[in-house]
Amino acid sequence: MEKQRTIASEGELSGIALHTGARATLHLRPAPENTGISFCRVDLPGKPVVRGAVANVVDVQRGTTIASGNAAVYTIEHIMSALHANFIDNCIVDMSGPEPPICDGSSLQFFDLIRKCGAVEQDAEAKYFTPAQPLRVVSGGTQIVIFPNPDELKISCVTQFKGCPFDPQFFEFTLTTDAYYQEIAPGRTFVDYSDLRMLMAAGLCKGGSLDAAAIIHQGAIICKEKLRFNNEIVRHKILDLIGDLYLAGRRIRGNVIAIRPGHPRNVELAGLLAKEIAASN
C-alpha cells in the first residue's frame, strides 16, 4: 500500500516574477498528511493560506490563479506540476509575493528543488483517483477527455500555434517521476509575439525575457538557446495539464486525450474530477 508523501526538508528558490518583474522567493515546507498543497502569502498580514484546489481558482488567463479572501497566487501550474510528478501529496509553499519565480519558463528548477528537499513517507494511504466513466470538456477548438485507467496517468496531446514552424505537434507521455524529469520538465513556455505585445501594453510581463520563454514570430521561434525538443510546445502543454489536474486534490490516473489544451479547459476538467471525488467520499 502506497503512502502519502511530503518533502523531507525545507528548500528555497528565488528569481524574477513574470508579470510584476519583482524579486520573488518560493520556500517549500513539509505539511501534515491529508492537508494537500497550500500556498502561504508570507508577505501579507496574518500570512493567509490559499489551498491549491480547483475550488479556489479565480482566473485561468495566461496561467492558473488561485485566491482566498484578499490573498491571491498567480501562475501556480509549474510548481503544481513538479509536485504532482514527484508524488508529493502534502506541502506548504511560502510565497514572498503573488507570483513564484518564472525561472526559465519550465518546471525544471522547481523539480530540482523538490528533489533536493527529498521526500518522506507519511502514515496515511496515498489517494489516487480515476473517473468511473469518461469525462469530457469542449470549447471551440479545444477538447480534453479522460478515460478510466486505475494503473497510470497517460496523456496523448496535440496542439497548434499560428506561425509556429513546427506545427501541429504531438506527444504521448506516461507519468513517472524519471520520465517527467527527462521529457516534460525542461519544456519552456511559449508566447506569440502579437500576444506578447498586448500583454506588455497592459503592464504585464515586466519580468519576461528570452531567459524565461520562447517567442513565436512570423514563422520562427526566437529563444536564447536552441529548442530543447522539436516539439517543445506540446511538451509544455502537457506540463501545464499535469499541474492543473493536480488541483483536483488527488494523484490522478487515467488516459487523457488532449486537443489544443489550455488552462481554462484543464481547470474545468479538474473541476469535474473534484466533483466526482467529492461524490465518492
SULFEN-V711604 format. One record per backbone hydrogen bond with DSSP energy under -1.0 kcal/mol. NH is the residue of the N-H (numbers start at 0). CO is the residue of the C=O. If there is no record, write none. Layout:
nh=NH co=CO
nh=NH co=CO
This chain:
nh=3 co=123
nh=5 co=119
nh=7 co=117
nh=10 co=27
nh=12 co=25
nh=14 co=23
nh=16 co=21
nh=20 co=16
nh=23 co=14
nh=25 co=12
nh=26 co=93
nh=27 co=10
nh=28 co=91
nh=34 co=31
nh=37 co=90
nh=38 co=49
nh=39 co=92
nh=40 co=47
nh=41 co=39
nh=41 co=94
nh=43 co=40
nh=46 co=43
nh=49 co=38
nh=51 co=36
nh=52 co=50
nh=53 co=246
nh=55 co=52
nh=56 co=53
nh=57 co=64
nh=58 co=64
nh=64 co=58
nh=65 co=72
nh=66 co=55
nh=67 co=70
nh=70 co=67
nh=72 co=65
nh=73 co=97
nh=75 co=63
nh=79 co=75
nh=80 co=76
nh=81 co=77
nh=82 co=78
nh=83 co=79
nh=84 co=80
nh=85 co=81
nh=86 co=83
nh=87 co=82
nh=88 co=4
nh=89 co=4
nh=90 co=35
nh=91 co=28
nh=92 co=37
nh=93 co=26
nh=94 co=39
nh=95 co=24
nh=101 co=15
nh=104 co=101
nh=106 co=184
nh=110 co=106
nh=111 co=107
nh=112 co=108
nh=113 co=109
nh=114 co=110
nh=115 co=111
nh=116 co=112
nh=117 co=113
nh=119 co=5
nh=121 co=3
nh=125 co=1
nh=128 co=250
nh=134 co=145
nh=136 co=143
nh=138 co=141
nh=141 co=138
nh=142 co=258
nh=143 co=136
nh=144 co=256
nh=145 co=134
nh=146 co=254
nh=153 co=253
nh=154 co=172
nh=155 co=255
nh=156 co=170
nh=157 co=257
nh=158 co=168
nh=163 co=160
nh=168 co=158
nh=170 co=156
nh=172 co=154
nh=174 co=152
nh=179 co=175
nh=180 co=176
nh=181 co=177
nh=182 co=178
nh=183 co=179
nh=184 co=179
nh=186 co=183
nh=190 co=213
nh=192 co=215
nh=195 co=191
nh=196 co=192
nh=197 co=193
nh=198 co=194
nh=199 co=195
nh=200 co=196
nh=201 co=197
nh=202 co=199
nh=203 co=198
nh=205 co=18
nh=206 co=17
nh=207 co=204
nh=211 co=208
nh=213 co=188
nh=214 co=221
nh=215 co=190
nh=216 co=219
nh=219 co=216
nh=221 co=214
nh=223 co=209
nh=231 co=228
nh=234 co=230
nh=235 co=231
nh=236 co=232
nh=237 co=233
nh=238 co=234
nh=239 co=235
nh=240 co=236
nh=241 co=237
nh=242 co=238
nh=243 co=239
nh=244 co=240
nh=246 co=243
nh=247 co=244
nh=248 co=245
nh=250 co=126
nh=252 co=128
nh=253 co=151
nh=254 co=146
nh=255 co=153
nh=256 co=144
nh=257 co=155
nh=258 co=142
nh=259 co=157
nh=265 co=261
nh=266 co=262
nh=267 co=263
nh=268 co=264
nh=269 co=265
nh=270 co=266
nh=271 co=267
nh=272 co=268
nh=273 co=269
nh=274 co=270
nh=275 co=271
nh=276 co=272
nh=277 co=273
nh=278 co=274
nh=279 co=275
